[in-house]
């Protein structure tokens, strides 16, 4: 074949990829308007390629129409706090010794699909092993694997012995002295190097453990674990590289330091008090409650042998408080977006969080907004995600009936489309 014919064929292929993209229309009995927090009756969503072309009240002149007339269509759901590479169990504390990188990667791929089929077409992964979710994100973007859109933090940042130090629980002969490359920092210089390493690794954002945590093999679940200078160095460097910072935080002092330093989100927030809430309102800091994780660990703490003893007491104490904190923060006007800490609780059960949020005082429409339009704002993706609007990605899910009347329906997702491709129908 001549070069001219090759060029003509290639040009025709490109033209067809633009002009011949498949067009599909969804007939929705109701559509959730995420901006208005209300349901619109009898809407038609026209999808061309991976984008929404139009949303109308009249059926377009087109043959291919998917009947969702008994369903409510919503924007693809967004979970801002997951851990795809594993799932908590009595055996999971041994996985760092018994699993290879391939084990973590294959589990991450399976868990990603479970999140997608539950209607969560976008997730923010806040900490993994061996950078497997960064690799998985890239594979999904290339069409090599099925899963949600992933915004990945890679390895989180901790201090020596802090929540997230990967050698907690090791005997001293094996623990070594992990540093910035392993996500452990003890100075402003370490902080800058660690952030730059995350950028080099391909992270989309930075995750820090501003306080102790429940599940780490360390006694304190609340203490502040970074100095103000270290926090400032982390956040300034992250901002220099176009990344935001998410802060795991249970205790008040570490949480307040993180908010004042300029983190974008507080995760868990268990001992949040009036001073912290006021600071979050003033700075516009988002709160990601993860009530599901609190409920899960509190329940499992009642079972002998489920947790190591150093973890069990923290789980029994901290877990039940997250619901109470959520209610207080909601009443205080703190900005709240949806996140579950799935990977602590089971992958695919993310939608339980909607019920917990409503139990905590939110209206169902507000809980749905937290997982759509508001979560998209946290990710700076408000023009792409979280809304059923012209030009947005065709990420669409549907549930039978009216979720504003029965929020439990969010656990019955029967249709999932991501980027114009149907994964469940």
VEXLUM-181768 format. One record per residue: residue number from 1; residue in three letters; x, y, z of N, C-alpha, C in turn. Coordinates in steps of 0.05 Angstrom, whole numbers. Each point is the difference from the previous one (the first is absolute). Example, Ala and Ser with C-alpha at 12.3 -4.5 7.8 and 13.67 -1.06 7.14 Angstrom:
BEGIN
> num|residu|nx|ny|nz|cax|cay|caz|cx|cy|cz
> 1|ala|264|-114|156|-18|24|0|18|24|0 .
> 2|ser|-7|21|-14|16|24|1|-15|22|14 .
This chain:
BEGIN
> num|residu|nx|ny|nz|cax|cay|caz|cx|cy|cz
> 1|unk|17|-24|0|-17|24|0|18|25|0 .
> 2|unk|-8|19|-16|16|25|-2|-4|17|25 .
> 3|unk|20|18|4|-2|18|23|-25|18|-2 .
> 4|unk|-8|7|-24|-24|17|-4|-25|-15|10 .
> 5|unk|-2|-26|-8|-24|-15|8|0|-5|30 .
> 6|unk|24|-4|12|1|-3|29|-10|25|14 .
> 7|unk|9|23|-11|-8|26|12|-30|4|-2 .
> 8|unk|-11|-6|-24|-29|3|-4|-16|-18|19 .
> 9|unk|9|-25|3|-13|-19|17|1|9|29 .
> 10|unk|23|10|8|3|9|28|-17|25|5 .
> 11|unk|-2|18|-19|-16|23|2|-30|-7|3 .
> 12|unk|-8|-20|-16|-28|-9|1|-6|-13|27 .
> 13|unk|19|-15|10|-4|-12|26|-4|21|22 .
> 14|unk|17|20|0|-2|22|20|-27|14|-3 .
> 15|unk|-8|6|-25|-25|13|-4|-24|-16|10 .
> 16|unk|2|-27|-4|-22|-17|9|-1|-2|31 .
> 17|unk|24|0|12|1|-1|29|-14|24|12 .
> 18|unk|0|23|-14|-13|24|9|-30|0|-8 .
> 19|unk|-5|-6|-25|-27|3|-11|-17|-24|4 .
> 20|unk|13|-24|2|-15|-25|1|-3|-11|28 .
> 21|unk|7|15|20|-3|-9|28|-29|-8|5 .
> 22|unk|-3|-22|13|-27|-11|5|-16|19|18 .
> 23|unk|-25|4|-8|-18|17|16|-22|-17|12 .
> 24|unk|-4|4|26|-20|-15|15|-17|19|16 .
> 25|unk|-25|-6|3|-17|17|17|-11|-17|23 .
> 26|unk|0|11|24|-12|-12|23|-26|14|7 .
> 27|unk|-21|-15|2|-26|11|9|-2|-4|30 .
> 28|unk|3|21|15|-1|-2|29|-27|8|10 .
> 29|unk|-12|-17|17|-26|8|12|3|25|17 .
> 30|unk|23|3|14|7|24|15|30|4|-2 .
> 31|unk|8|25|2|28|7|-2|8|17|24 .
> 32|unk|21|-7|14|9|16|23|16|24|-10 .
> 33|unk|-11|23|5|14|25|-6|18|6|24 .
> 34|unk|26|-5|-4|19|2|23|4|28|9 .
> 35|unk|-2|19|-18|3|28|9|-24|10|16 .
> 36|unk|-24|-8|-9|-24|9|14|-8|-18|23 .
> 37|unk|11|-25|1|-7|-18|21|-29|-10|-3 .
> 38|unk|-9|-3|-24|-28|-8|-4|-2|-20|-24 .
> 39|unk|-23|-13|-2|-6|-18|-22|-15|13|-22 .
> 40|unk|8|-5|-24|-14|10|-24|-14|-23|-13 .
> 41|unk|-26|2|-7|-14|-23|-12|6|-4|-29 .
> 42|unk|1|-25|-8|-1|-8|-29|20|15|-16 .
> 43|unk|26|-8|2|21|13|-15|14|-20|-18 .
> 44|unk|11|11|-22|15|-16|-20|29|11|0 .
> 45|unk|18|-18|5|29|7|-1|12|-12|-25 .
> 46|unk|10|17|-17|13|-9|-25|30|0|4 .
> 47|unk|12|-24|-5|29|-4|4|13|-6|-27 .
> 48|unk|21|15|-6|16|-5|-24|29|-4|9 .
> 49|unk|11|-23|-7|27|-5|9|0|-2|30 .
> 50|unk|18|15|13|3|-2|29|-13|24|14 .
> 51|unk|-15|17|-15|-11|24|11|-31|1|-2 .
> 52|unk|-12|16|18|-28|6|-2|-4|21|-21 .
> 53|unk|-16|-6|-20|-5|20|-22|-23|18|7 .
> 54|unk|-21|-11|13|-23|16|6|-16|-13|22 .
> 55|unk|-15|16|15|-20|-9|19|-26|15|-7 .
> 56|unk|-21|-15|-6|-25|12|-10|-24|-13|12 .
> 57|unk|-23|14|-2|-25|-12|9|-15|-13|-22 .
> 58|unk|9|2|-25|-12|-12|-23|18|-21|-12 .
> 59|unk|-11|-22|-9|16|-22|-12|12|10|-26 .
> 60|unk|26|-4|-3|12|7|-26|-7|-20|-22 .
> 61|unk|4|8|-24|-5|-18|-23|23|-19|-3 .
> 62|unk|-1|-22|14|22|-19|0|-11|-27|8 .
> 63|unk|10|-21|-13|-10|-26|5|10|-13|26 .
> 64|unk|25|4|6|12|-13|23|-7|14|26 .
> 65|unk|-20|-9|14|-8|12|25|-1|-23|22 .
> 66|unk|14|5|22|0|-19|22|-22|9|20 .
> 67|unk|-17|-18|6|-24|6|16|7|-2|30 .
> 68|unk|2|24|13|3|2|29|-23|16|11 .
> 69|unk|-23|-4|-12|-23|17|7|-11|-6|28 .
> 70|unk|8|-23|12|-8|-6|27|23|5|20 .
> 71|unk|20|14|-9|24|5|16|5|30|3 .
> 72|unk|16|6|20|11|26|4|29|0|-9 .
> 73|unk|7|18|-19|27|2|-10|15|21|17 .
> 74|unk|25|-6|6|17|18|16|27|2|-13 .
> 75|unk|15|22|6|28|0|-9|15|-23|12 .
> 76|unk|20|-10|-14|17|-21|12|10|9|27 .
> 77|unk|-1|-18|19|6|7|28|30|2|4 .
> 78|unk|8|17|19|28|5|6|5|-7|29 .
> 79|unk|20|-17|6|8|-6|27|28|12|3 .
> 80|unk|3|19|18|25|14|4|20|-13|19 .
> 81|unk|-7|-23|10|19|-13|18|-3|-31|-2 .
> 82|unk|17|-12|-16|0|-29|-2|30|-10|1 .
> 83|unk|3|-26|5|26|-13|-2|-5|-26|-16 .
> 84|unk|7|1|-25|-6|-22|-18|17|-24|3 .
> 85|unk|25|3|11|19|-22|-2|-5|-22|21 .
> 86|unk|-18|4|19|-5|-21|20|-28|5|12 .
> 87|unk|-7|-18|18|-25|2|15|4|-11|28 .
> 88|unk|-9|14|20|6|-7|28|-12|-27|7 .
> 89|unk|16|-16|13|-9|-26|11|21|-8|21 .
> 90|unk|-6|-20|16|20|-9|20|27|-8|-13 .
> 91|unk|-1|-8|-26|24|-8|-13|15|23|-13 .
> 92|unk|-12|23|-3|12|22|-17|25|11|13 .
> 93|unk|3|-2|26|25|10|12|25|-17|-9 .
> 94|unk|-5|-24|-10|22|-17|-9|6|4|-30 .
> 95|unk|-17|15|-14|3|1|-28|26|14|-9 .
> 96|unk|10|19|17|24|14|-8|24|-19|2 .
> 97|unk|-3|-23|14|22|-20|1|-5|-23|-19 .
> 98|unk|-25|-6|-7|-6|-24|-16|-9|6|-29 .
> 99|unk|-7|25|-6|-8|7|-27|22|13|-15 .
> 100|unk|1|-7|-26|19|14|-18|-13|25|-12 .
> 101|unk|16|15|-15|-12|22|-14|-22|-8|-19 .
> 102|unk|3|-23|-12|-21|-11|-18|-26|-6|15 .
> 103|unk|2|-10|24|-24|-6|16|-15|26|5 .
> 104|unk|14|21|9|-13|25|5|-13|11|-25 .
> 105|unk|15|-2|-23|-10|11|-25|-25|-15|-9 .
> 106|unk|-1|-26|1|-23|-15|-9|-24|4|19 .
> 107|unk|5|3|26|-22|6|18|-10|28|-6 .
> 108|unk|17|19|-6|-9|27|-6|-17|1|-25 .
> 109|unk|7|-16|-20|-16|-1|-24|-28|-12|5 .
> 110|unk|-1|-21|16|-26|-12|7|-17|19|17 .
> 111|unk|13|13|19|-15|19|17|-10|24|-16 .
> 112|unk|16|9|-19|-8|23|-16|-25|-7|-16 .
> 113|unk|-2|-24|-11|-24|-7|-14|-25|-2|19 .
> 114|unk|4|-9|24|-22|-1|19|-10|29|6 .
> 115|unk|18|19|3|-8|27|4|-16|11|-24 .
> 116|unk|10|-6|-24|-14|9|-24|-28|-11|-2 .
> 117|unk|-3|-26|4|-26|-12|-3|-19|8|22 .
> 118|unk|10|11|22|-17|12|21|-9|28|-7 .
> 119|unk|9|10|-23|-9|27|-9|21|22|4 .
> 120|unk|23|-7|11|21|20|5|19|1|-23 .
> 121|unk|-5|19|-18|15|2|-25|25|16|3 .
> 122|unk|4|13|23|24|14|7|7|-4|29 .
> 123|unk|26|-5|6|9|-3|27|26|15|4 .
> 124|unk|4|8|25|26|11|8|13|-20|19 .
> 125|unk|22|-12|-10|14|-20|16|21|13|18 .
> 126|unk|-4|-2|26|18|14|19|20|-18|14 .
> 127|unk|14|-15|-15|22|-15|11|-1|-29|-8 .
> 128|unk|23|-10|-11|1|-27|-10|27|-12|7 .
> 129|unk|5|-24|-11|25|-13|2|13|-3|-28 .
> 130|unk|26|6|-2|15|-4|-24|-10|17|-24 .
> 131|unk|-15|21|6|-10|18|-21|-19|-14|-20 .
> 132|unk|-13|-21|9|-16|-16|-18|-24|15|-11 .
> 133|unk|-11|19|16|-24|14|-10|8|21|-21 .
> 134|unk|24|9|1|10|18|-21|2|-16|-26 .
> 135|unk|11|-24|1|2|-17|-24|-28|-8|-9 .
> 136|unk|-18|-5|19|-27|-8|-8|-15|24|-13 .
> 137|unk|3|23|11|-11|24|-12|8|3|-29 .
> 138|unk|26|-4|-5|10|2|-27|-11|-21|-18 .
> 139|unk|-3|-25|10|-10|-22|-16|-30|5|-7 .
> 140|unk|-15|10|20|-28|6|-6|-3|22|-21 .
> 141|unk|17|21|3|-1|22|-19|7|-9|-28 .
> 142|unk|16|-21|-3|8|-11|-26|-20|-20|-10 .
> 143|unk|-20|-7|16|-19|-20|-8|9|-29|4 .
> 144|unk|21|-4|16|10|-26|5|-13|-14|23 .
> 145|unk|-15|14|16|-14|-11|23|-26|15|5 .
> 146|unk|-19|-13|13|-25|13|7|1|11|28 .
> 147|unk|-9|24|4|-1|12|26|-8|29|-1 .
> 148|unk|-3|12|23|-7|28|1|23|18|-8 .
> 149|unk|-6|26|-4|21|19|-3|14|2|27 .
> 150|unk|27|-2|0|15|-1|24|17|26|3 .
> 151|unk|-3|13|22|19|21|8|16|-11|23 .
> 152|unk|26|-4|-4|16|-17|18|21|17|15 .
> 153|unk|2|-6|26|20|13|16|26|-16|1 .
> 154|unk|0|-26|-6|23|-16|4|5|-4|29 .
> 155|unk|26|-1|8|6|-4|29|-4|26|15 .
> 156|unk|-14|-3|23|-6|23|16|25|9|15 .
> 157|unk|-1|24|12|23|11|15|-6|-1|30 .
> 158|unk|20|-10|15|-2|-3|29|26|9|12 .
> 159|unk|1|0|27|25|4|15|9|-26|12 .
> 160|unk|24|-1|9|10|-25|11|-18|-10|23 .
> 161|unk|-9|-24|-3|-18|-12|20|-29|9|-2 .
> 162|unk|-5|18|-18|-27|11|-3|-18|-19|-16 .
> 163|unk|-25|8|-1|-20|-15|-16|8|2|-29 .
> 164|unk|8|-22|-12|9|0|-27|30|-6|-3 .
> 165|unk|15|-2|22|27|-10|-1|-1|-29|-8 .
> 166|unk|11|-8|-23|-5|-27|-10|14|-21|17 .
> 167|unk|18|7|19|13|-20|16|-11|-2|29 .
> 168|unk|-22|13|5|-13|-3|26|-6|-30|5 .
> 169|unk|6|-10|23|-4|-28|7|23|-18|-7 .
> 170|unk|19|10|-15|24|-17|-6|18|-1|24 .
> 171|unk|14|-22|4|21|0|21|22|19|-9 .
> 172|unk|14|12|19|19|21|-6|22|-9|-19 .
> 173|unk|6|-26|1|22|-10|-17|-8|1|-30 .
> 174|unk|-26|1|-5|-10|1|-28|-12|27|-8 .
> 175|unk|-4|18|18|-15|24|-6|17|20|-16 .
> 176|unk|26|1|4|17|19|-14|-7|28|6 .
> 177|unk|5|18|-19|-5|29|5|-13|11|-26 .
> 178|unk|-26|-6|-4|-13|10|-25|1|30|-1 .
> 179|unk|2|11|-24|2|28|-4|-20|11|-21 .
> 180|unk|5|23|-12|-19|13|-18|-9|-18|-23 .
> 181|unk|17|-17|-11|-8|-17|-22|-22|-19|9 .
> 182|unk|2|-10|25|-19|-18|11|-24|15|13 .
> 183|unk|1|26|-1|-22|16|11|2|7|29 .
> 184|unk|25|0|11|4|7|28|18|24|1 .
> 185|unk|-10|21|14|14|26|1|3|9|29 .
> 186|unk|22|15|4|6|10|27|13|28|-1 .
> 187|unk|-4|14|-21|10|27|-3|-13|13|-24 .
> 188|unk|4|26|-2|-11|14|-24|14|-9|-25 .
> 189|unk|26|-7|2|14|-9|-24|-11|-27|-9 .
> 190|unk|-5|-18|20|-13|-26|-7|-27|5|-12 .
> 191|unk|-15|19|10|-27|5|-10|0|7|-29 .
> 192|unk|18|18|-7|1|9|-29|9|-24|-17 .
> 193|unk|19|-15|9|10|-22|-16|-22|-21|-4 .
> 194|unk|-15|-6|22|-21|-20|-2|-22|8|-19 .
> 195|unk|-8|26|0|-20|9|-19|10|-2|-28 .
> 196|unk|24|8|-5|12|-2|-27|2|-28|-9 .
> 197|unk|6|-19|19|0|-28|-8|-27|-10|-8 .
> 198|unk|-21|9|14|-27|-7|-8|-7|10|-28 .
> 199|unk|9|24|-5|-4|11|-27|14|-17|-21 .
> 200|unk|25|-7|6|15|-18|-18|-13|-26|-4 .
> 201|unk|-13|-11|22|-14|-25|-2|-25|1|-17 .
> 202|unk|-11|24|-4|-24|3|-15|-25|5|16 .
> 203|unk|3|8|25|-23|5|18|-16|24|-10 .
> 204|unk|-26|-1|4|-18|22|-7|-3|20|23 .
> 205|unk|4|-9|25|-2|17|23|17|-12|22 .
> 206|unk|2|14|23|15|-9|22|-18|-8|23 .
> 207|unk|5|-23|13|-15|-8|24|20|0|23 .
> 208|unk|-7|14|22|16|1|24|-16|-12|23 .
> 209|unk|15|-11|20|-13|-9|24|6|20|22 .
> 210|unk|-17|20|3|5|22|18|-1|-8|29 .
> 211|unk|-13|-22|6|-2|-10|28|4|-30|-1 .
> 212|unk|0|-12|24|-1|-29|2|-25|-11|-13 .
> 213|unk|-1|-26|-2|-22|-13|-14|-10|-24|15 .
> 214|unk|-23|-10|-9|-12|-23|14|14|-26|-7 .
> 215|unk|6|-5|-25|8|-26|-9|30|-5|1 .
> 216|unk|16|20|5|29|-4|0|9|-14|26 .
> 217|unk|22|-14|-1|10|-15|23|16|19|17 .
> 218|unk|-14|20|11|12|20|18|-22|8|20 .
> 219|unk|9|8|24|-19|2|22|-18|25|-1 .
> 220|unk|10|22|-12|-15|25|1|-14|4|-26 .
> 221|unk|-26|4|1|-16|5|-24|-8|29|-4 .
> 222|unk|10|18|17|-9|28|-1|23|21|-1 .
> 223|unk|24|-7|8|20|21|3|8|13|-26 .
> 224|unk|8|25|2|10|15|-24|26|-12|-8 .
> 225|unk|5|-3|-27|24|-15|-9|17|16|-19 .
> 226|unk|-7|25|-6|17|18|-15|3|26|14 .
> 227|unk|23|13|-3|3|27|10|-14|20|-20 .
> 228|unk|-5|24|9|-12|20|-17|19|6|-24 .
> 229|unk|26|0|5|19|5|-21|0|-22|-21 .
> 230|unk|-2|-25|9|-1|-23|-19|-26|2|-16 .
> 231|unk|-22|6|12|-25|2|-15|2|22|-21 .
> 232|unk|11|23|8|3|22|-19|17|-8|-24 .
> 233|unk|21|-15|5|17|-9|-22|-14|-19|-18 .
> 234|unk|-15|-19|12|-15|-19|-17|-20|15|-18 .
> 235|unk|-15|18|12|-22|12|-15|11|20|-21 .
> 236|unk|20|15|7|12|18|-20|11|-15|-24 .
> 237|unk|15|-22|6|12|-15|-21|-22|-14|-17 .
> 238|unk|-20|-11|13|-22|-13|-15|-13|21|-18 .
> 239|unk|-6|23|10|-13|21|-17|18|8|-23 .
> 240|unk|27|1|5|18|6|-22|-2|-20|-23 .
> 241|unk|-7|-24|7|-2|-22|-20|-29|-5|-9 .
> 242|unk|-18|19|8|-28|-3|-9|-16|-21|13 .
> 243|unk|8|-7|25|-14|-22|14|-13|11|26 .
> 244|unk|-23|-10|7|-11|7|26|8|-21|21 .
> 245|unk|-5|7|25|8|-17|23|-25|-9|15 .
> 246|unk|-3|-26|4|-21|-12|16|13|-9|27 .
> 247|unk|-13|6|22|11|-5|26|-17|-20|16 .
> 248|unk|10|-24|4|-11|-18|20|3|13|27 .
> 249|unk|-21|2|16|2|13|26|-22|-9|18 .
> 250|unk|7|-8|24|-20|-7|21|2|20|23 .
> 251|unk|24|6|10|4|17|23|-3|30|-7 .
> 252|unk|-7|16|20|-7|28|-4|25|16|-8 .
> 253|unk|22|-2|15|23|17|-5|12|-4|-28 .
> 254|unk|4|-25|-7|11|-6|-26|-19|9|-23 .
> 255|unk|-26|-3|5|-19|9|-19|1|30|-4 .
> 256|unk|1|15|22|1|29|-1|25|10|-14 .
> 257|unk|23|-13|6|24|7|-14|-3|-4|-30 .
> 258|unk|-11|-22|-8|-3|-6|-28|-19|20|-14 .
> 259|unk|-22|7|13|-19|19|-12|14|27|-3 .
> 260|unk|13|9|21|13|27|-2|23|0|-20 .
> 261|unk|12|-23|-5|22|-1|-19|-11|1|-29 .
> 262|unk|-26|-8|-4|-11|2|-27|-6|-26|-14 .
> 263|unk|-5|-22|15|-8|-24|-14|-27|4|-13 .
> 264|unk|-6|-15|-20|-26|3|-14|-22|-15|13 .
> 265|unk|7|-24|11|-21|-17|12|10|-12|26 .
> 266|unk|-18|-2|19|4|-15|25|-15|-26|-2 .
> 267|unk|14|-22|4|-12|-27|-2|-5|-10|28 .
> 268|unk|-24|-10|5|-9|-12|26|-8|22|20 .
> 269|unk|19|16|10|-7|23|16|-12|-6|27 .
> 270|unk|7|-23|12|-16|-10|22|-3|19|24 .
> 271|unk|21|12|9|-1|18|23|-1|29|-8 .
> 272|unk|-12|5|-23|-4|28|-9|-16|16|21 .
> 273|unk|10|23|8|-15|17|19|-8|26|-13 .
> 274|unk|-12|18|16|-10|25|-10|22|17|-13 .
> 275|unk|24|0|12|22|15|-11|8|-10|-27 .
> 276|unk|2|-27|-3|7|-11|-26|-21|6|-20 .
> 277|unk|-26|-3|7|-21|5|-19|0|29|-9 .
> 278|unk|5|18|18|2|29|-8|23|4|-19 .
> 279|unk|22|-12|5|23|3|-17|-6|-12|-28 .
> 280|unk|-14|-23|-1|-7|-12|-25|-19|17|-16 .
> 281|unk|-19|12|14|-19|19|-14|16|24|-11 .
> 282|unk|18|11|16|14|24|-9|18|-6|-24 .
> 283|unk|12|-23|0|20|-7|-21|-13|-15|-24 .
> 284|unk|-25|-8|3|-14|-15|-21|10|-29|-2 .
> 285|unk|10|-11|22|10|-27|1|-24|-20|-2 .
> 286|unk|3|-20|-16|-20|-21|-3|3|-21|22 .
> 287|unk|-23|-11|8|0|-23|19|-10|-24|-15 .
> 288|unk|16|-22|2|-8|-26|-12|-4|-19|24 .
> 289|unk|-25|-6|7|-6|-13|25|8|-29|4 .
> 290|unk|-3|-16|-21|6|-29|2|-14|-14|23 .
> 291|unk|-26|6|2|-16|-13|21|0|-30|-2 .
> 292|unk|1|-10|-25|-1|-29|-5|24|-14|14 .
> 293|unk|23|12|-1|24|-12|13|-4|0|30 .
> 294|unk|-10|22|11|-4|1|29|-20|-21|9 .
> 295|unk|-22|-3|-14|-19|-20|7|11|-28|-2 .
> 296|unk|16|-5|-21|11|-26|-5|20|-8|22 .
> 297|unk|19|17|6|20|-8|20|-12|-2|28 .
> 298|unk|-20|17|6|-13|-3|26|-13|-27|3 .
> 299|unk|-13|-9|-22|-13|-26|1|20|-23|2 .
> 300|unk|22|2|-15|20|-22|0|16|0|26 .
> 301|unk|1|23|14|15|0|26|-13|-17|21 .
> 302|unk|-26|-7|-5|-14|-17|20|8|-30|-4 .
> 303|unk|14|-6|-22|6|-28|-5|28|-7|9 .
> 304|unk|3|-20|17|26|-8|9|17|-9|-23 .
> 305|unk|24|10|-1|19|-9|-21|-1|14|-26 .
> 306|unk|-20|17|-4|-2|13|-26|23|20|-3 .
> 307|unk|5|16|21|22|20|-1|22|-8|19 .
> 308|unk|25|8|-6|21|-1|21|-9|17|24 .
> 309|unk|9|-7|24|-10|13|24|7|30|0 .
> 310|unk|22|8|-12|8|28|0|-20|16|-18 .
> 311|unk|-13|-13|-18|-20|13|-18|-28|-2|12 .
> 312|unk|-6|-21|13|-28|-5|9|-11|22|17 .
> 313|unk|15|9|19|-10|21|18|-5|26|-15 .
> 314|unk|18|7|-19|-5|25|-16|-25|-3|-17 .
> 315|unk|-3|-23|-12|-24|-5|-17|-26|3|16 .
> 316|unk|0|-11|24|-24|1|17|-6|28|9 .
> 317|unk|21|16|4|-4|27|10|-6|21|-21 .
> 318|unk|16|0|-21|-1|20|-21|-23|-5|-19 .
> 319|unk|-4|-25|-8|-20|-7|-21|-27|12|5 .
> 320|unk|-12|-4|24|-28|9|4|-3|30|0 .
> 321|unk|22|15|3|-2|29|3|-3|14|-27 .
> 322|unk|7|-13|-22|0|14|-26|-28|9|-8 .
> 323|unk|-21|-16|6|-27|8|-6|-8|26|15 .
> 324|unk|7|1|25|-6|23|16|14|25|-10 .
> 325|unk|26|-3|-8|15|22|-11|-12|10|-26 .
> 326|unk|-8|-19|-17|-13|7|-25|-25|18|5 .
> 327|unk|-17|-9|19|-24|16|5|7|28|10 .
> 328|unk|20|3|17|8|26|10|11|17|-22 .
> 329|unk|17|-12|-17|12|16|-22|-21|9|-20 .
> 330|unk|-19|-18|-5|-21|8|-19|-17|23|11 .
> 331|unk|-7|-1|26|-15|21|12|16|26|1 .
> 332|unk|26|-2|2|18|23|2|6|13|-27 .
> 333|unk|-9|-12|-22|4|11|-26|28|-5|-12 .
> 334|unk|14|-21|9|25|-8|-13|-6|-12|-27 .
> 335|unk|16|5|-20|-4|-11|-27|6|-30|1 .
> 336|unk|-19|-16|-9|2|-29|2|-2|-12|-28 .
> 337|unk|19|-19|-7|-2|-15|-24|2|-30|7 .
> 338|unk|-6|-17|-19|-4|-29|5|26|-15|0 .
> 339|unk|4|-16|20|23|-18|1|-5|-22|21 .
> 340|unk|10|-24|-5|-8|-23|16|23|-13|14 .
> 341|unk|25|3|-10|22|-16|9|-4|-30|-7 .
> 342|unk|-14|-4|-22|-3|-28|-10|27|-13|-4 .
> 343|unk|1|-25|8|26|-14|3|4|-6|29 .
> 344|unk|-11|18|18|-5|-7|27|-27|-15|1 .
> 345|unk|-22|14|-8|-24|-15|-5|2|-13|-28 .
> 346|unk|-19|-16|-7|3|-17|-24|-4|16|-26 .
> 347|unk|16|-6|-20|-3|11|-26|-27|-8|-12 .
> 348|unk|-13|19|-12|-27|-5|-11|-22|8|19 .
> 349|unk|7|4|26|-20|8|20|0|30|4 .
> 350|unk|13|15|-17|4|29|3|-26|15|6 .
> 351|unk|-22|-9|-13|-25|15|2|-13|-1|27 .
> 352|unk|10|-17|18|-10|1|28|4|28|12 .
> 353|unk|20|14|-10|6|26|11|-23|19|-3 .
> 354|unk|-15|-2|-22|-24|17|-4|-19|-3|23 .
> 355|unk|-6|-25|8|-19|-4|22|11|11|26 .
> 356|unk|26|-3|5|12|10|25|-2|31|0 .
> 357|unk|4|12|-23|-1|30|-1|-28|10|6 .
> 358|unk|-20|-15|-11|-27|8|5|-7|-5|30 .
> 359|unk|9|-22|11|-4|-5|28|13|22|17 .
> 360|unk|22|12|-10|13|21|15|-12|27|-4 .
> 361|unk|-21|3|-15|-14|25|-2|-2|13|-27 .
> 362|unk|15|-11|-20|-1|12|-27|-26|-8|-14 .
> 363|unk|-9|17|-17|-22|-7|-18|11|-18|-22 .
> 364|unk|-16|-19|-11|10|-17|-21|12|15|-24 .
> 365|unk|-13|21|-8|11|16|-23|28|10|6 .
> 366|unk|4|9|25|27|10|8|21|-22|0 .
> 367|unk|-8|-24|9|19|-22|-1|7|-7|-28 .
> 368|unk|-19|1|-19|6|-6|-28|17|22|-12 .
> 369|unk|-4|25|7|17|22|-9|28|-4|10 .
> 370|unk|3|-10|24|27|-4|12|16|-20|-17 .
> 371|unk|-13|-19|-13|13|-20|-16|0|6|-30 .
> 372|unk|-9|23|-7|-1|8|-29|12|27|-4 .
> 373|unk|-16|21|1|9|26|-7|21|11|19 .
> 374|unk|-3|-6|26|19|10|20|26|-15|-1 .
> 375|unk|-1|-26|-3|24|-16|-3|16|8|-24 .
> 376|unk|-14|6|-22|13|9|-24|15|27|5 .
> 377|unk|-12|17|16|13|25|7|26|-5|15 .
> 378|unk|0|-19|19|24|-7|15|22|-8|-19 .
> 379|unk|-6|-14|-21|19|-10|-19|7|21|-22 .
> 380|unk|-12|23|2|3|21|-21|-8|-12|-28 .
> 381|unk|-21|-16|0|-10|-12|-24|-30|7|-5 .
> 382|unk|-7|24|9|-28|8|-1|-11|3|-29 .
> 383|unk|18|4|-19|-9|2|-28|-1|-28|-14 .
> 384|unk|10|-20|14|1|-27|-13|-18|-20|14 .
> 385|unk|-2|2|27|-12|-22|16|-21|12|18 .
> 386|unk|-18|-18|10|-18|8|22|-26|12|-9 .
> 387|unk|-4|4|-26|-25|12|-10|-8|-14|-26 .
> 388|unk|-26|-2|-4|-11|-10|-25|-6|25|-17 .
> 389|unk|20|8|-15|-2|25|-15|16|-2|-26 .
> 390|unk|-8|15|-19|14|0|-26|30|5|4 .
> 391|unk|16|-17|-13|29|3|1|13|-16|22 .
> 392|unk|-15|-8|21|12|-16|21|5|-29|-10 .
> 393|unk|18|-14|14|4|-28|-6|-27|-15|3 .
> 394|unk|-4|-19|-17|-24|-16|2|3|-22|21 .
> 395|unk|2|10|25|1|-18|23|-28|2|13 .
> 396|unk|-15|-22|-3|-29|0|7|-7|-26|14 .
> 397|unk|-14|2|22|-10|-24|14|-30|3|4 .
> 398|unk|-13|-22|5|-29|0|3|-8|-20|22 .
> 399|unk|-20|9|16|-11|-17|21|-30|-2|-4 .
> 400|unk|-13|-22|8|-29|-3|-3|-14|18|21 .
> 401|unk|-19|15|-8|-15|16|19|12|27|6 .
> 402|unk|-8|11|23|7|28|7|18|0|25 .
> 403|unk|26|5|-4|19|0|23|-4|23|19 .
> 404|unk|-14|21|-8|-6|21|19|-21|-8|20 .
> 405|unk|-16|-20|-7|-20|-11|19|12|-24|15 .
> 406|unk|18|-14|-12|12|-24|12|30|-1|-7 .
> 407|unk|17|11|17|28|2|-6|13|-28|-2 .
> 408|unk|-13|-20|11|11|-28|-2|1|-9|-29 .
> 409|unk|-15|12|-18|1|-8|-28|27|4|-12 .
> 410|unk|17|17|12|26|5|-11|18|-25|2 .
> 411|unk|-9|-20|15|14|-26|1|-11|-19|-21 .
> 412|unk|-17|9|-18|-12|-17|-20|5|12|-28 .
> 413|unk|25|8|-5|6|11|-27|-3|-22|-21 .
> 414|unk|-16|6|-20|-6|-21|-20|11|8|-28 .
> 415|unk|10|24|-3|11|9|-25|25|16|6 .
> 416|unk|21|-6|-14|25|15|3|12|5|-27 .
> 417|unk|4|26|-6|15|8|-24|23|18|9 .
> 418|unk|23|-5|-11|23|17|5|13|7|-27 .
> 419|unk|2|26|-5|12|9|-25|-14|-11|-24 .
> 420|unk|-27|-2|2|-16|-10|-23|-1|-30|-3 .
> 421|unk|16|-15|16|0|-29|-1|-17|-11|22 .
> 422|unk|-17|-19|-7|-18|-13|20|14|-23|13 .
> 423|unk|0|0|27|12|-22|15|-20|-17|15 .
> 424|unk|-24|11|5|-21|-15|13|-27|10|-11 .
> 425|unk|-17|-19|-8|-27|8|-10|-19|-23|6 .
